[in-house]
Amino acid sequence: RLADAGSDEVLHHWSGLGYYARARNLQRAAILVRDRYGGRLPEDIDDLVQLPGIGRSTAGAILSLACGQRHAILDGNVKRVLARYHAVEGWPGKAAVLKRLWSLAEQATPQRRVAEYNQAMMDLGATLCTRSRPACDACPLADGCQARRMQRQGDYPRPRPARELPLRQAYMLLLVDPDHSVYLQRRPPSGIWGGLWSFPEFADRQALQDWCEARGVGQAAAEEWPALQHTFSHFRLDIRPHCLKLHNPPFSVMEAGQGLWYNTRQPAALGLAAPVQQLLTRLQERI
């Protein structure tokens, strides 16, 4: 079902969750499983990690839990347990620290009952060895935990080093036709909000004005709304919405194959990024 679905349907169900590359990878992996492996996930770890979106830890979890194979895992919860138990210094995002944690995970993974062990390690990190206020008194590993012995549980693992996120600016045009439909364009398949539908976006107000003038649209009548800020993992986006209501049919604005008119009263199942959905909601409140 996932492999046969259209990309719009998949992204629609993923809307608002962020990290849209995961949705695209999930579908690409499903297509490969259907076409290359006859609809069954490969049970060889080298084949499994070749599927889009499946890394070493995810592959290890799948094959140990579903197939009983011996593979170590290293999700966020397991990283925290191992970093505290062995007092591993440094942020796990650094290659040397990650290599050390993988080595410890491999050493600790038993030969038998691997599924139970991996599930227990994930559960331990999720329920007892939590990021804040770990329940050390209830932890079965407490006696050997080096972080607890030093009373430094909060120091492990080290957080990502603080950094100032750069601020970018984007101008979005909410072009509304007389029937209250709004013009949307599909974004490129890669990059931020890849494959989702969004408003025409411009680097500055002049670019927005040039776009409108090229289509015979009076940009001067556009209403500037309060800015909307959205934070990504590596930058903050300052969105400057401009709403322009058309009084004539919008055929001259439509670009073949590049956009569509989205009926806000009977919305289609499209993939929309969270800020786009927020602006559509704001639009509904104003019209």
C-alpha positions as CSV (number, residue, x, y, z in Angstrom):
1,R,0.0,0.0,0.0
2,L,2.8,2.5,0.9
3,A,4.8,1.6,-2.3
4,D,1.7,2.2,-4.5
5,A,0.6,5.4,-2.9
6,G,1.1,8.8,-4.5
7,S,3.6,11.1,-3.0
8,D,1.0,13.7,-2.1
9,E,-1.0,11.1,-0.1
10,V,2.1,10.1,1.8
11,L,3.2,13.7,2.6
12,H,-0.4,14.6,3.5
13,H,-0.4,11.9,6.3
14,W,3.1,13.1,7.4
15,S,2.1,16.8,7.4
16,G,3.1,18.6,10.6
17,L,5.6,16.0,11.7
18,G,8.7,17.6,10.3
19,Y,11.7,15.8,8.8
20,Y,9.9,15.2,5.6
21,A,12.9,13.4,4.1
22,R,11.9,10.5,6.4
23,A,8.5,10.2,4.7
24,R,10.1,10.3,1.3
25,N,12.7,7.7,2.4
26,L,10.0,5.5,3.9
27,Q,8.1,5.3,0.6
28,R,11.3,4.9,-1.5
29,A,12.3,2.0,0.8
30,A,8.8,0.4,0.4
31,I,9.1,0.6,-3.4
32,L,12.5,-1.1,-3.3
33,V,11.3,-3.8,-1.0
34,R,8.4,-4.4,-3.4
35,D,10.4,-4.3,-6.6
36,R,13.7,-5.8,-5.5
37,Y,12.8,-8.2,-2.7
38,G,9.3,-9.3,-3.6
39,G,7.6,-7.5,-0.8
40,R,9.7,-8.9,2.1
41,L,12.3,-6.9,4.0
42,P,15.8,-8.3,3.4
43,E,17.2,-10.3,6.3
44,D,20.9,-9.5,5.6
45,I,22.1,-6.4,7.4
46,D,24.2,-5.2,4.4
47,D,21.2,-5.3,2.2
48,L,18.9,-3.7,4.8
49,V,21.1,-0.7,5.4
50,Q,21.1,0.1,1.7
51,L,17.4,0.9,1.9
52,P,16.7,4.7,2.2
53,G,16.3,5.9,5.7
54,I,17.5,2.7,7.4
55,G,20.8,3.1,9.2
56,R,23.0,0.7,11.2
57,S,21.0,1.0,14.5
58,T,17.5,0.7,12.8
59,A,18.7,-2.3,10.8
60,G,20.1,-3.9,13.9
61,A,16.8,-3.4,15.8
62,I,14.7,-4.9,12.9
63,L,16.9,-8.0,12.5
64,S,17.3,-8.6,16.3
65,L,13.7,-8.0,17.3
66,A,12.1,-9.6,14.2
67,C,14.6,-12.3,13.2
68,G,16.5,-13.0,16.4
69,Q,19.9,-12.1,14.8
70,R,22.7,-10.8,16.9
71,H,23.1,-7.1,16.2
72,A,23.9,-4.2,18.4
73,I,21.7,-1.1,18.4
74,L,22.4,2.4,19.4
75,D,19.4,4.6,19.5
76,G,19.2,7.7,21.7
77,N,18.1,5.8,24.8
78,V,20.8,3.2,24.5
79,K,23.4,5.9,23.9
80,R,22.4,7.5,27.2
81,V,22.5,4.3,29.2
82,L,26.0,3.3,27.8
83,A,27.4,6.9,28.2
84,R,26.4,7.0,31.8
85,Y,27.3,3.4,32.7
86,H,30.8,3.8,31.3
87,A,31.1,7.6,31.9
88,V,31.9,8.3,28.2
89,E,32.9,11.9,27.8
90,G,31.9,14.0,24.9
91,W,28.9,14.6,22.7
92,P,27.7,11.4,20.9
93,G,27.4,13.4,17.6
94,K,31.2,13.5,17.4
95,A,32.7,10.6,15.4
96,A,35.2,9.5,18.1
97,V,32.5,9.4,20.8
98,L,30.1,7.5,18.5
99,K,32.7,5.0,17.6
100,R,33.4,4.4,21.3
101,L,29.7,3.9,22.1
102,W,29.3,1.4,19.2
103,S,32.2,-0.5,20.5
104,L,30.6,-0.7,23.9
105,A,27.3,-1.7,22.4
106,E,28.9,-4.5,20.4
107,Q,30.7,-5.8,23.5
108,A,27.6,-5.8,25.7
109,T,25.2,-7.4,23.2
110,P,24.8,-11.1,24.2
111,Q,24.9,-14.1,21.9
112,R,21.5,-15.4,23.0
113,R,18.1,-13.6,23.6
114,V,19.3,-10.6,21.7
115,A,15.8,-9.4,21.0
116,E,15.0,-9.3,24.8
117,Y,18.3,-7.6,25.5
118,N,17.9,-4.8,22.9
119,Q,14.3,-4.2,23.9
120,A,15.3,-4.0,27.5
121,M,18.1,-1.5,26.8
122,M,15.7,0.8,24.9
123,D,13.1,0.5,27.6
124,L,15.6,1.2,30.3
125,G,16.7,4.4,28.7
126,A,13.0,5.4,28.0
127,T,11.7,4.7,31.5
128,L,14.5,4.8,34.1
129,C,17.7,6.2,32.7
130,T,15.8,9.3,31.4
131,R,17.5,12.5,30.3
132,S,16.5,14.4,33.5
133,R,15.8,12.9,36.9
134,P,16.9,9.3,36.2
135,A,15.4,6.8,38.5
136,C,18.7,5.4,39.6
137,D,17.3,3.7,42.8
138,A,15.2,1.4,40.6
139,C,17.8,0.8,37.9
140,P,19.2,-2.8,37.7
141,L,22.5,-1.4,36.4
142,A,22.9,1.1,39.2
143,D,25.7,-0.7,41.1
144,G,28.1,-0.7,38.2
145,C,27.1,2.7,36.8
146,Q,30.2,5.1,36.8
147,A,28.1,8.2,36.4
148,R,26.0,7.3,39.5
149,R,29.2,6.5,41.5
150,M,30.5,10.0,40.8
151,Q,27.0,11.6,41.2
152,R,27.4,13.0,37.7
153,Q,24.4,11.5,35.9
154,G,23.5,14.8,34.4
155,D,26.8,15.2,32.8
156,Y,26.4,12.1,30.5
157,P,25.9,12.1,27.6
158,R,27.2,15.6,26.8
159,P,24.6,17.7,25.0
160,R,25.2,19.1,21.6
161,P,27.4,22.2,21.9
162,A,25.4,25.4,22.0
163,R,25.4,27.4,18.8
164,E,23.5,30.5,17.6
165,L,21.1,29.5,14.8
166,P,21.4,31.8,11.8
167,L,18.2,33.7,10.8
168,R,16.9,33.5,7.3
169,Q,14.1,35.5,5.8
170,A,11.4,34.5,3.2
171,Y,8.5,36.3,1.7
172,M,5.4,34.2,1.0
173,L,2.5,35.3,-1.2
174,L,-1.0,34.1,-0.3
175,L,-2.7,34.7,-3.6
176,V,-6.5,34.3,-3.1
177,D,-9.0,34.0,-6.0
178,P,-12.7,35.2,-5.8
179,D,-13.8,31.7,-4.7
180,H,-11.4,31.8,-1.8
181,S,-9.0,29.3,-3.3
182,V,-5.3,30.0,-2.7
183,Y,-2.4,29.4,-5.1
184,L,0.1,26.7,-4.1
185,Q,3.3,25.5,-5.8
186,R,5.1,22.2,-5.3
187,R,8.5,22.6,-3.8
188,P,11.5,20.9,-5.3
189,P,11.9,17.2,-4.3
190,S,15.0,17.8,-2.2
191,G,15.8,20.5,0.4
192,I,13.5,22.1,3.0
193,W,9.9,20.8,2.8
194,G,10.9,18.8,-0.3
195,G,7.9,17.7,-2.3
196,L,5.4,19.6,-0.2
197,W,3.0,22.3,-1.4
198,S,3.6,25.8,-0.3
199,F,2.9,29.4,-1.3
200,P,5.2,31.2,-3.8
201,E,8.3,32.1,-1.9
202,F,10.7,34.9,-2.5
203,A,14.0,36.1,-1.0
204,D,12.9,39.7,-0.7
205,R,9.9,42.1,-1.3
206,Q,11.3,43.2,-4.7
207,A,11.3,39.6,-6.0
208,L,7.7,39.2,-4.8
209,Q,6.8,42.4,-6.6
210,D,8.5,41.4,-9.8
211,W,6.7,38.1,-9.8
212,C,3.3,39.8,-9.4
213,E,4.1,42.4,-12.1
214,A,5.1,39.7,-14.6
215,R,1.7,38.2,-14.2
216,G,-0.3,41.4,-14.3
217,V,-1.2,41.2,-10.6
218,G,-1.3,44.4,-8.6
219,Q,1.1,43.7,-5.7
220,A,0.5,47.1,-4.2
221,A,-2.9,45.8,-2.9
222,A,-1.3,43.0,-0.9
223,E,-1.8,43.0,2.8
224,E,1.3,42.3,4.9
225,W,0.6,40.0,7.8
226,P,2.6,39.7,11.1
227,A,5.7,37.6,10.6
228,L,5.8,33.9,11.5
229,Q,8.9,32.3,12.7
230,H,9.8,28.6,12.2
231,T,12.8,26.9,13.7
232,F,14.7,24.1,11.8
233,S,17.5,22.1,13.2
234,H,20.2,24.3,11.7
235,F,18.5,27.7,11.1
236,R,15.5,29.9,12.0
237,L,13.2,31.0,9.2
238,D,11.4,34.4,9.5
239,I,8.4,34.2,7.2
240,R,6.8,37.5,6.0
241,P,3.4,36.7,4.6
242,H,1.7,38.9,2.1
243,C,-2.0,38.3,1.2
244,L,-3.4,39.4,-2.1
245,K,-7.0,38.9,-3.0
246,L,-7.8,38.8,-6.7
247,H,-10.9,40.3,-8.1
248,N,-10.7,38.6,-11.5
249,P,-10.4,34.9,-12.5
250,P,-6.8,33.7,-11.9
251,F,-6.1,32.0,-15.2
252,S,-3.3,34.4,-16.1
253,V,-1.5,33.6,-12.9
254,M,-1.6,29.8,-13.2
255,E,1.7,28.3,-14.5
256,A,1.3,25.0,-16.3
257,G,2.5,22.1,-14.2
258,Q,3.9,24.3,-11.5
259,G,1.0,25.1,-9.2
260,L,-2.7,24.6,-8.3
261,W,-5.6,26.4,-6.7
262,Y,-6.2,24.9,-3.3
263,N,-9.8,25.1,-2.2
264,T,-9.7,26.1,1.4
265,R,-13.4,25.1,1.9
266,Q,-12.9,21.6,0.5
267,P,-9.2,21.0,1.0
268,A,-7.5,18.3,-1.0
269,A,-5.2,15.7,0.7
270,L,-1.9,17.4,0.0
271,G,1.4,17.5,2.0
272,L,1.6,20.9,3.7
273,A,4.4,22.1,6.0
274,A,3.3,23.3,9.4
275,P,3.8,27.0,8.8
276,V,1.8,26.7,5.5
277,Q,-1.0,25.1,7.4
278,Q,-0.8,27.8,10.1
279,L,-1.1,30.5,7.4
280,L,-4.0,28.7,5.8
281,T,-5.8,28.6,9.1
282,R,-5.1,32.3,9.6
283,L,-6.5,32.9,6.1
284,Q,-9.7,31.0,6.9
285,E,-10.2,33.3,9.9
286,R,-9.9,36.4,7.7
287,I,-12.1,35.5,4.8
